């Protein structure tokens, strides 16, 4: 298992504010440059910091550079200018990731997203088919399911308890209330109820692996099945035993092994 170095923190200017990003590189930087970097897309309440030690471990396990960034409105990135639009998933791929990709000169990349970040990663794979080498989703949603809405309603009620908003403020500062309402108001909106991944992207022309927890409180096993079905060549999915919505935290070794096997199969081609 190679050692890693936390190479750098990067600030990326966009027309709407700055994005915060962090990069991890293996100790053998020259060799890692041959491999496409893995770009992480966080979930609805997430940020770089909430990936915790997963980027480092992913870098160590695969030998690939890993890049994580805070979407506008989240973490250390600037505040989002206004309400989150209903097409925010597609918007992330078309606008903000496009800028990050140009600034970091990502000719090739591997997209890995958690929860709604998985849908964003899928959009990036579809939008940049010549550049996206592989797509990995973790606990991603492919449509608006009643289980998803129930989980969001439960979480929204929990955040109304005294002191709970401090959990978000720790990572998002004074943007925390916007972060919570951007998630709950959007997904619980009637106008968003007919969203599906299939209706918003074309087929995905790269190796695809959809990971999903057996007991995911935000989505049934239908989601990874439908995501895997987006691939032009048969995509794969894996249901992780005894896992809920954050498999990379609940069963990191299983996730890292699955990702490593996918990337190893690509390298062998």
N, C-alpha and C positions, 0 to 999 in steps of 0.2 A: 504494500500500500504506500504510494508516494506521499511525501510530505507536501504541505501547501504553504503558500505565503499569502497574506492578505495584501494584495498588490496595491490597491488604491481605492479611494473614494472619488466619485466623479459627479460633477454638477452639469446638467444639460439644459441649455436655454431653449424654451419654446415660446411661441407668440403669446401664450397665456400664463407663463410662469416657469420657474425652474423645477427640474426633476432631480431627485437625489438617487444616485446609483452606487453600488459597491461591486467590486470585482475580486474574485479569488482565482489565483493561478497556482498550478503545481510548481514544485521547486524547479523542475526542468522546464523553464519558460519556453525555450526554443522548441522543444518537442511538442509542448502543448499548443503552440501556434499552428501546428499542422492539423489539429483536431478542431472541429467547429465548436464554439462556446455554447454552453447551455444557458438559456435565458429563462429566468423564473418570473412567473406572473402570479401575484398574490391574490388572496381571496377578498371578500367584500369588506372585512374589517381589518385586513392585514396591512403589512408593510415589510420592509427589509428586515427590521429587527425581529419581527414575529416569525420569521423563518428559523430563528434561533441558530442552532449549529448545523442545520441541514445543508446549507450551501457548502460549508467547509467539508462536511462528510461526503457530499456528492463529488466535490472536487477530488478529495482523497481517493474515493472508490473508483472513479472513472478516468482520472488523469485529464479531464477536460476543464478548461476555464469555465467558471460559473459567474453569471452576471445576474444580480437582482436589483430591481428599482422600485421606488415608491411612485405609484400613479399620482397624477396631480390631485391634490386634495387629501392625500394620505401621508402618514409618517412625517418625514422631514422635507418632503416636496412642498411647493407653495400651495396656497388655498385654491380650490377650484372656483372659477368665476361664475357663480350662479348655481342653478339646480342641475342635477345630473340628467342628461337627456335619455329618453327611452332607448335610443340606439347606442348607448354608451359602450356596449361590448364590441360592436363593429367599429365604433369611433376610436377605441383604444388602438386597434390594429392599424387603422387607416391614417390616423393623425399622430398620436403620441409615440407609438412604437416605431413608426416610420422615421421620426426625428431621431430617436435613440439609435436606431439601426444605422442611420447615416453618420451620426456623430461618432459612434464607436466603430464604424467601418466594418459592419458585420456582413461580409459577403455570403457566408454560410452560417447557419445557426440551428440549434435544437431548441424547440419550444416546449417548456414544461410549466403547466399551470395547475394551481389548486383551486377547487370550487369554481367560482365565476371566472377566475384566472385561467381555468382550463378551457372555457369557452373562448376567452380572448386568445389563448395560445392556438386554438383550432382556427380562429379567424386569420391569425398570422401565417399559419401553415397553408391555408387556402389562398391567401392574398399574395404570398411570396413563394410559389411552388418551386422556383428554380433555386431558392436559397435555403428553404427549410429542409433539413436533412432528416429530421424525425420529430414526431409529436408524442408527448406523454402528458396525460391528464390524470389528476388525482382528485377524486371525489367531485368531479365536474358535473354540472347540470346540462342536459340537452333540451329540456323543455320545462315548463312550469307545472309542477306536480303538487297535488294536495299535501303530500308529505313535506315538500319544500316549504309551502306556505305555513303549515302548522309549526314547523321548526322555527321559522322566522317570527311568528306570533309569540311563541314561547320565549324566544330570546329577547324580543322587544319588551315583553312584560318584565323579564328579569332585569333589564337595564333601568327600569323605573324604580327599582328598590334603592334605598339610600346607599350612597357610596359606590354603586356599580359603575357609574360613568367615569369614575377615577381610573378604572381599568383601561378605558379607551384613551383618556387624557394622558396617561403615561406614555403612550406611543404616538398619539396624534395631536397632543396639545390642545389649543383652542379650536382645532378643526374637528374635535371628537363628535360634537353634536351633528355636524354636517355628515360625517362618515356614517353614523348610525342611521340617520334619516335617509341618506342616499341609498342605503341597503334596504331598509324596511319599506319605505314609501314606494320605491321603484318596484320591488318584487310583489308587494301587496296591491299594487295599482291594477285596476281592471284593464287599463290600456296596455299593460304588459302581459296580460294573462295568456295571449295566444303566441307568445314568443317561442320559437324553437330554433335549435341550432341548424337543423336541416334546411329551414326556410331562409336562412340568412347567409349561408356560405355555399360555395360549390364543393365538389368532391375534393378530398385530401389525397394528394399524390405523393405520399411518403410513408415510411413505416410508422405505425400508430399503436400505442399501448395505452389503454384506459384502465386505471387502477381505481378500485372502489371498496369502501369498507362494508362488511357484511351487515353492520347495524347502523349505517349512515343515517343520521336523523334528518338530513336535508335532501334525501333522494334514494329511491329504490334502485335495485340492480338493473332496471330498464335503462338507466342513463348510460352506463358503460357499454351496454349492448348497442344502443343507438349510436353512440360516438364511434365505436369500432366499425359500425356499418357505413360510416362516411368515407372510409378509405377506398381508393380505387382498386388496390390489391387488399386481400383480406387483412383487416386490422385485428388486433388481439385485445382481450380484456382479462382482468384478473380480479376476482373477488377476494378480499383479504379477510380471513377469519378473525373474529373477535375485535374488529375495528369499527370505529364510528367515522366521524367526518374528517379526521386529521391523521390519516395513516402514516404519513412521514414522521409524525411525532409519536404515534402509538406503536408502530411496528417499523421503525426506520431500517432495520437490517433487511426485512423482507422487501421494502420499497427499493432500497439501494441495490439489492441483488437483482430485482426485476429490471430496473433501469440499466444496470450494468450488462445484463444478458442481451437486452435489446440493442444497446450501443455496440456491444461486442459482435453481434450478428451483422451489423451494418459495416463495421470495420473489416469483417472477413469477406465482404462481397467484392 
